[in-house]
Amino acid sequence: MTVLRRSNLLRLVVLGAPLVLVAAMILGPLAIMAAVSFWKKTGLTMKPAFTLDAYATFLGGVRFTVFLRSFWMAVSSTVIMLLIAYPVAYAVARKVRPDLTRAVLFLFSVPFLVNYILRTFSWADILGRAGAVNDALTGLGLIDAPLNWLLFSEFAIYLGLVTAYMPFMIFPIWLSLSGIDRRMQEASWMLGEGPMRTFLRVTLPLSLPGVFAAAIFGFVGAFGEFAVSSILGGTGYQLMGNSIVSALNVINYPLAAAMSSFSVLIMFGLLLAWFRLFDLRLFLGKIMGRS
Amino acid sequence: MTRSLKSRLSTWAVWLFLAVVLGFLYLPLFPPAIHSLQGPAVQEGGIWANYRAIADDPILVGGIWNTLLIGVLVALVTPLLSLLIAQALRAWKKPRLILGLVLLPLFIPGVSMGVATALFFRILGVDPSLLTMAMVQVLWALPFSTLVILTVMANFDDVYLEAAHMLGANRLQAFFEIELPQVYQGILGGGIFALILSFNETIRTSIVQGGENTVQTYLWSQYQQIGLNPTLFALMTLLIGLTLVLVALMAVLEMRQARMRRAG
């Protein structure tokens, strides 16, 4: 009996300690950041206090414009990413032969694993005035002078954001599409609905948990972005990530913490909505098999 | 007849669409390689001049060592941590809570997580070092590595563990002799995944880097301060190449696993 209890205790420690450690390393920093956002900035350092100064600076100044721009860019680029990722996921789940599914998904994941900052450097190169696209277009005689709007423009930002974050959005959508019971569609066909209405009224609603998860990934990435904006946006173009880094650079930690906490709060709101709106058992079950 | 033509056309359209999207995703992998073989140094010193220049730059060499050191550390710690978490997940049946915690870093913007960890270390009085850089990377790699291990463990039937218990094995014996041989490829896969993510992480690392650099943080700071040069393009090419090799390795593991599953 004691042997059993001791082995249970050992198990509790061996399995519990890493969890506690991970929880401390993830939640600890977030809690401290939230606390620091209420602290007072004093010269080059900061001191514990309870003041809303940092939030006032953030919400009342030019940084709030950056926030609004970030929010809009994140929403609009997430819509664009979904418009690409959904058809891709749908094609992989429904049109590609099952024995090729893994291979095709794999092909989509490879570029995602290469640091997107390096890939974004490449876009600056490809889109520049002397870059490959302008070379090709002038070479073909389609344009007389290099296009200026390719680089340092919203077009470039969208392209950078989409290639950076879209690949990762394919998986959750594919996961929920491939989890749909085919008999649901067959039932819809048998009841006389056409393919389009079947898609809109059966397949699309059932795939929404994955779509929403994908949207969160895309939104979070685009919203906190710093690299794509500074490489492809041109001088002075800022998104939320740049604004936070610039607050760090002037050693205004409470301000950086306030802006970061604000971003994390938005993200928590989205996550909470995802948990409340959808039944995620299908999703978790797919990842964890029988259990 | 027309029907089969139509279906064949639609199949072609699907593949064309996938190919175009893939084209856009793969295109940015090539320019660094092209630039690494150009520039004044190449005209004087031959085609590999930019690559040789890497070895002549002590800062770069130091950065490469740091990258490798941190990478190995992350690749060892992350899968072990993931394995323990996956075991806890199975033992305690609180998937929402545990998985929610581990997957959380996926949903937090990199800059925000970097700021949070930097403040955390600062207030605890931990100085930035290679170790703090490795820690933020472990947290970043953990969700991916845990998902890899969970999918492998999902294919392992718990009945074998029960059988082992009934034949008198204790928990540790059952784990090491029965389960581990079945899931070790997932652990290996999780480790390689962590290594790939470590080699390709910039922002979380750069906020807690202190005086040390990895290749990625060095590339980013150089870009911001003076811009890129052919040597840096050579370095990027090596990073991209190494990442692709590791990805291929992961794919081979995955295929072997799939074959084992079919055979078993």
Interface residues (C-beta under 8 A of the other chain):
Chain A: S7 R11 V14 L15 G16 P18 L19 L21 V22 A23 M25 I26 L27 G28 P29 L30 I32 M33 V36 I84 P87 V88 A91 V92 K95 V96 R102 V104 F106 L107 F108 V110 P111 F112 L113 V114 N115 I117 L118 R119 T120 F121 S122 W123 D125 I126 A132 T163 P167 I216 F217 V220 G221 F223 G224 E225 F226 A227 S230 I231 M240 G241 I244 V245 L248 Y253 A256 A257 S260 S261 S263 V264 M267 L270 L271 L280 L284 I287 M288 G289 R290 S291
Chain B: S10 T11 V14 F17 L18 V21 L22 F24 L25 Y26 L27 P28 L29 F30 P31 P32 H35 L81 L84 I85 Q87 A88 L89 R90 A91 W92 K93 P95 R96 I98 L99 L101 V102 L104 P105 L106 F107 I108 P109 G110 V111 S112 M113 V115 A116 T117 A118 L119 F120 R122 I123 M135 L139 L142 L147 L150 T151 M153 A154 N155 D158 N170 R171 I196 L197 F199 N200 E201 T202 I203 I207 Q216 L219 W220 Y223 Q224 L228 M236 L239 I240 T243 L244 V247 A251 E254 A258
